Amino acid sequence: MKNRLEEIRKSHGVKQEELAAALEVSRQTIGSLENGRYNPSIILAFKIARYFNMDIEDIFIYEEDENEKK
């Protein structure tokens, strides 16, 4: 899954540490999300979307795998 978290966070002038504190996760979690090394739980995805007052789909981009279409 791809995401626009880093772009959105920076456009809002929010530091990784600030976002992590607001979401009650570690700064490393935010970094891993932004680098695509970690996919959030559905609850964390909702918290992120709510924090930025956006829809989940505007932040996280699900790309269906060819094998999943069958």
Backbone as CSV, one residue per row, in Angstrom:
resi,resn,N_x,N_y,N_z,CA_x,CA_y,CA_z,C_x,C_y,C_z
1,MET,0.846,-1.172,0.000,0.000,0.000,0.000,0.896,1.240,0.000
2,LYS,0.563,2.169,-0.843,1.290,3.438,-0.889,0.535,4.470,-0.058
3,ASN,1.244,5.545,0.292,0.561,6.595,1.031,1.201,7.950,0.755
4,ARG,0.453,8.986,1.100,0.894,10.373,0.917,1.147,11.042,2.265
5,LEU,1.407,10.239,3.285,1.503,10.760,4.637,2.580,11.821,4.782
6,GLU,3.767,11.564,4.280,4.850,12.534,4.425,4.498,13.857,3.749
7,GLU,3.993,13.770,2.541,3.592,14.975,1.796,2.527,15.772,2.555
8,ILE,1.529,15.066,3.068,0.432,15.725,3.782,0.929,16.311,5.099
9,ARG,1.722,15.540,5.827,2.253,16.011,7.106,3.068,17.287,6.920
10,LYS,3.953,17.288,5.919,4.806,18.456,5.678,3.981,19.656,5.223
11,SER,2.962,19.417,4.412,2.136,20.532,3.928,1.358,21.188,5.066
12,HIS,1.132,20.439,6.142,0.454,20.977,7.325,1.443,21.531,8.344
13,GLY,2.732,21.444,8.037,3.744,21.968,8.945,3.864,21.188,10.245
14,VAL,3.627,19.888,10.166,3.658,19.032,11.355,4.924,18.178,11.314
15,LYS,5.628,18.119,12.436,6.820,17.281,12.537,6.408,15.849,12.867
16,GLN,7.268,14.905,12.506,6.989,13.501,12.817,6.707,13.314,14.303
17,GLU,7.490,13.978,15.142,7.334,13.841,16.587,5.973,14.341,17.054
18,GLU,5.506,15.435,16.472,4.204,16.000,16.841,3.074,15.052,16.444
19,LEU,3.160,14.523,15.228,2.132,13.603,14.757,2.128,12.342,15.604
20,ALA,3.308,11.821,15.891,3.414,10.611,16.706,2.778,10.825,18.078
21,ALA,3.067,11.956,18.704,2.499,12.247,20.023,0.978,12.338,19.955
22,ALA,0.460,12.996,18.927,-0.995,13.155,18.791,-1.689,11.811,18.569
23,LEU,-0.996,10.897,17.885,-1.587,9.593,17.565,-1.232,8.513,18.585
24,GLU,-0.388,8.879,19.551,0.063,7.949,20.591,0.811,6.756,20.009
25,VAL,1.719,7.055,19.064,2.620,6.056,18.494,4.030,6.641,18.547
26,SER,5.015,5.844,18.192,6.395,6.333,18.213,6.712,7.116,16.935
27,ARG,7.730,7.960,17.007,8.185,8.666,15.817,8.653,7.664,14.771
28,GLN,9.226,6.548,15.227,9.689,5.510,14.303,8.520,4.910,13.517
29,THR,7.368,4.805,14.159,6.184,4.304,13.456,5.806,5.246,12.325
30,ILE,5.831,6.537,12.582,5.514,7.517,11.537,6.524,7.412,10.403
31,GLY,7.807,7.320,10.744,8.839,7.172,9.718,8.653,5.913,8.891
32,SER,8.316,4.814,9.542,8.100,3.548,8.825,6.882,3.627,7.912
33,LEU,5.834,4.309,8.376,4.654,4.503,7.528,5.021,5.308,6.284
34,GLU,5.746,6.402,6.505,6.099,7.289,5.392,7.016,6.606,4.389
35,ASN,7.863,5.702,4.863,8.788,5.009,3.977,8.207,3.740,3.366
36,GLY,6.960,3.432,3.693,6.305,2.263,3.120,6.752,0.943,3.719
37,ARG,7.426,0.995,4.861,7.883,-0.245,5.497,6.825,-0.825,6.436
38,TYR,5.765,-0.083,6.661,4.744,-0.497,7.622,3.386,-0.032,7.132
39,ASN,2.413,-0.934,7.170,1.038,-0.571,6.862,0.283,-0.395,8.172
40,PRO,-0.489,0.671,8.297,-1.165,0.934,9.567,-2.331,-0.007,9.803
41,SER,-2.670,-0.180,11.062,-3.921,-0.865,11.390,-5.057,0.035,10.892
42,ILE,-6.223,-0.520,10.780,-7.360,0.285,10.324,-7.651,1.403,11.322
43,ILE,-7.450,1.130,12.602,-7.687,2.156,13.618,-6.685,3.295,13.478
44,LEU,-5.404,2.957,13.277,-4.397,4.002,13.101,-4.657,4.795,11.825
45,ALA,-5.066,4.129,10.766,-5.386,4.827,9.515,-6.524,5.825,9.737
46,PHE,-7.550,5.426,10.494,-8.657,6.332,10.808,-8.179,7.508,11.647
47,LYS,-7.299,7.245,12.631,-6.782,8.323,13.469,-5.999,9.335,12.649
48,ILE,-5.188,8.839,11.716,-4.405,9.726,10.855,-5.340,10.568,9.991
49,ALA,-6.319,9.918,9.388,-7.271,10.637,8.539,-8.032,11.687,9.352
50,ARG,-8.458,11.324,10.537,-9.187,12.265,11.390,-8.293,13.433,11.792
51,TYR,-7.024,13.150,12.105,-6.080,14.195,12.508,-5.967,15.267,11.424
52,PHE,-5.884,14.821,10.168,-5.737,15.760,9.054,-7.077,16.170,8.444
53,ASN,-8.195,15.693,9.034,-9.527,16.006,8.530,-9.663,15.626,7.051
54,MET,-9.251,14.392,6.760,-9.275,13.883,5.390,-9.906,12.491,5.389
55,ASP,-10.234,12.006,4.205,-10.674,10.628,4.053,-9.453,9.721,3.992
56,ILE,-9.601,8.509,4.491,-8.494,7.547,4.460,-7.956,7.389,3.043
57,GLU,-8.862,7.328,2.077,-8.472,7.100,0.682,-7.646,8.244,0.103
58,ASP,-7.711,9.407,0.735,-6.909,10.545,0.282,-5.479,10.468,0.805
59,ILE,-5.245,9.602,1.775,-3.915,9.446,2.370,-3.278,8.130,1.955
60,PHE,-4.062,7.057,2.022,-3.548,5.719,1.731,-4.105,5.228,0.405
61,ILE,-3.218,4.741,-0.450,-3.588,4.302,-1.790,-3.407,2.801,-1.890
62,TYR,-4.515,2.107,-2.011,-4.473,0.656,-2.146,-4.398,0.309,-3.618
63,GLU,-3.353,-0.428,-3.978,-3.196,-0.886,-5.366,-3.370,-2.386,-5.382
64,GLU,-4.430,-2.815,-6.045,-4.753,-4.231,-6.095,-3.706,-4.989,-6.885
65,ASP,-3.250,-6.078,-6.328,-2.288,-6.969,-6.975,-3.037,-7.807,-8.024
66,GLU,-2.385,-8.102,-9.126,-3.009,-8.916,-10.184,-3.510,-10.247,-9.620
67,ASN,-2.779,-10.852,-8.692,-3.177,-12.137,-8.120,-4.422,-11.989,-7.246
68,GLU,-4.659,-10.835,-6.688,-5.811,-10.617,-5.824,-7.097,-10.404,-6.607
69,LYS,-6.994,-10.100,-7.888,-8.177,-9.830,-8.698,-8.919,-11.106,-9.066
70,LYS,-8.273,-12.236,-8.959,-8.879,-13.500,-9.376,-9.759,-14.079,-8.310
